[in-house]
Amino acid sequence: MKHKIIWVAFFATALSLTNLSAQADDGFFTSSTTQQGKQFPKVNAEGKVRVQISAPEAKLVQLDIGGVKYPLTMDTSGLWTGESAPQDEGFHYYQLNIDGASVPDPGSLYFYGASRWGSGIEIPAKDQDIYALKNVPHGQVREHIYFSKINNTMRRNFVYTPPGYEQNTSKRYPVLYLQHGGGEDETGWASQGHANLIMDNLIAEGKAVPFIIVMDNGTWRPTGNQQRPAAGNRTAGNWPPEGWADNFKKTLFEEIMPDIDANFRTITNSKGRAMAGLSMGGMQTRVITLADADKFDYVGMFSGGSISLEDVEKNPEFIKNTSLLFVSYGSRELENPRQGFGGDPKENTKKLAEKGLKTHFYVSPQTAHEWQSWRRSLHQFAQLAFK
């Protein structure tokens, strides 16, 4: 077999094992994202995060999570301990700040986000059952390595194959090309997102058609005079710049998709293809599927803008060729909308439905621009795709 099956700790199987045995008297317990054998970081039922680190010579230690820094207190042995305010359910990146230096927490597992490997914490969610590790048939997540002539480098993607793929060697499967967000990479959807467990559980419940998921690296960086605008100033017309998704689109169409079709038992027409992504990946999905509507019948944009009536008037084949447009956001995102993403996403989606396009608009309750919104979005989208 040419594909190397991944059984490494950063993948979702290990991450979904909750460890409640270390329950503390005050209600804090060791998180599922804490390294084996460590007690901290911990969480409690309110969603507070408690961390601890030995730094006897430090003057100031802080927990940096959710854009807020919380001070830790040192005891006589040099052990610093502190906690955050309640966080939203689901996964969050965080770091420690020691005398001005931001560092990973040595007690947590590490995840790739914010363009680096660093700490992450899992806040137990009321709906965590959708990505729990259960005694059901499981698919596989494989590391698939290939050479890219376009980029003149070795690349890899992670490919989820559903339960039964190895046994029924005559069956062909639809494919979802699923993209990560800015500052993340091809590991994100299986590690932080639990995409494989979400699919395993849906398939076991008979709620989703079994399909392959391809997770590649769509990272894009400004070149030349392109400058990222300050946060909150991404006004329409200046961001992202023209052509920002061109390289990934070329890599996707000329290398990734042909390579997947050559090495996996795929359905190779548009009825057997979907594209979706979160944040930056949703924006890539928007640009690519609008311009090449004959490639994908199912389109999912998770916190990644929306498609307007004006967009499809410029790209009339989109309505004709698209079987489903799925748009989603966290409820807190809609309360505080980000600028420059093409207007009101709910209203845009409604207008397209009035034009005859099958659409679905989903809102993740009580979450923001974060992984719990996107896990829930995939859970909803997967039940609608390829049907």
C-alpha positions, 0 to 999 in steps of 0.5 A, spaced: 500 500 500 502 506 497 499 510 503 502 511 510 496 510 515 497 515 520 496 513 528 499 519 531 497 522 537 495 529 534 489 526 530 482 526 533 482 519 536 487 520 541 484 527 542 477 525 543 478 520 549 476 524 555 480 523 562 475 525 568 479 520 573 483 526 575 477 530 578 479 535 583 475 537 589 473 544 586 470 541 580 476 542 575 478 536 571 484 534 566 482 536 559 482 531 554 487 535 550 492 535 556 498 530 555 498 523 558 501 523 565 500 531 566 494 534 570 494 541 567 491 544 563 484 543 567 477 545 565 471 545 569 463 545 568 463 553 567 468 552 561 474 556 565 481 553 564 486 552 569 493 552 568 500 551 572 507 551 570 514 551 574 517 558 573 521 560 580 525 565 577 519 569 573 516 575 575 510 575 571 506 569 568 499 570 564 495 565 561 493 568 554 486 565 551 481 568 547 485 575 546 485 576 554 491 575 558 489 572 565 495 573 571 497 567 574 499 567 582 506 564 584 507 559 591 513 559 595 516 553 591 515 557 584 509 554 581 504 559 578 497 557 577 491 561 574 485 560 570 481 564 565 474 566 565 469 561 562 470 560 554 465 557 549 464 550 548 469 546 544 477 547 542 481 553 543 488 555 542 492 558 547 499 560 550 503 562 556 506 569 557 512 568 561 516 575 562 513 578 556 515 571 552 509 567 549 510 560 549 506 553 549 504 550 555 508 544 556 502 540 559 498 540 553 498 537 546 500 541 540 496 543 534 498 547 528 494 554 528 496 561 528 502 559 523 505 555 529 505 549 533 502 551 540 497 549 545 490 547 545 484 546 550 478 542 549 472 545 553 467 539 554 461 541 549 453 539 550 454 536 543 460 533 543 457 526 542 457 528 534 465 527 534 466 522 540 470 516 539 465 510 539 464 503 538 462 503 531 466 502 524 471 507 523 475 509 517 482 511 516 486 517 515 492 517 511 498 521 510 498 521 502 505 524 499 506 527 492 511 532 488 508 538 486 511 541 479 507 547 480 510 549 487 517 545 486 516 541 492 514 535 496 507 536 499 502 532 502 494 531 504 491 527 509 485 523 506 479 520 510 476 513 507 470 511 510 469 504 513 468 499 508 473 502 503 478 497 504 473 491 504 469 493 498 474 494 493 469 495 487 465 501 490 467 508 488 466 514 493 464 521 492 470 526 494 469 532 499 475 537 498 475 540 505 480 546 506 482 549 513 483 556 515 488 562 515 494 560 520 492 552 520 494 547 515 492 540 512 492 537 519 487 541 522 481 538 520 482 531 523 486 534 529 482 540 531 476 538 527 475 531 528 472 530 521 474 523 521 470 521 527 464 526 525 463 522 519 464 515 522 458 517 527 454 519 521 455 513 517 454 509 523 447 512 524 445 512 517 445 520 516 450 521 511 453 518 505 460 515 505 465 519 502 472 520 501 475 527 504 481 530 502 485 535 506 490 539 503 494 545 505 491 551 502 496 556 505 496 563 502 501 569 503 501 576 501 506 577 495 509 584 493 506 590 495 500 586 498 499 588 505 494 585 510 489 590 513 488 591 520 483 587 524 476 590 523 478 593 517 477 588 511 472 593 507 469 590 501 474 591 495 481 591 498 481 584 501 483 579 499 487 582 493 485 579 486 488 573 484 490 571 492 487 564 491 490 562 484 496 558 486 492 553 490 486 553 485 491 551 479 495 546 484 488 543 486 485 542 479 492 540 475 495 536 481 491 534 487 484 532 484 488 528 478 492 525 484 487 523 488 483 520 482 489 516 480 490 513 487 483 512 490 476 509 488 473 516 486 467 518 482 470 523 477 465 527 475 462 533 479 456 530 481 461 526 486 465 532 488 464 537 493 468 543 496 468 546 503 472 550 508 472 554 514 474 561 514 480 562 509 478 555 506 471 558 505 473 564 502 477 559 497 471 555 496 467 561 494 472 564 489 474 557 486 466 554 485 464 561 482 469 561 477 469 553 475 462 551 477 462 545 473 467 542 478 463 541 484 456 540 485 456 541 493 459 547 496 460 549 503 462 555 506 463 555 514 465 562 516 468 564 510 463 569 507 457 568 502 455 568 495 451 574 493 446 575 487 450 579 484 456 574 484 451 569 480 449 574 475 457 574 473 457 567 474 451 564 471 453 557 471 453 557 478 446 556 479 445 551 474 451 546 476 450 547 483 446 542 487 447 545 494 450 551 497 451 551 504 453 557 508 454 557 516 456 562 521 457 562 529 451 566 532 457 570 535 459 572 529 453 574 526 452 579 532 459 582 531 459 581 523 466 582 520 467 587 514 468 585 507 465 579 506 460 580 501 454 583 505 449 579 510 450 572 509 443 570 511 440 575 506 444 573 500 443 565 501 435 567 502 436 571 495 439 565 491 434 560 494 428 565 491 432 564 484 431 556 485 438 554 488 438 549 493 441 552 499 442 551 507 443 556 512 446 554 519 448 558 525 452 554 530 449 556 537 453 560 542 460 560 538 464 565 534 469 564 529 472 557 532 472 550 531 466 548 535 462 552 529 466 548 524 465 542 527 458 543 527 458 546 520 461 539 517 456 535 521 450 539 518 453 539 511 455 532 511 448 530 512 446 534 506 452 532 501 451 527 495 444 526 496 
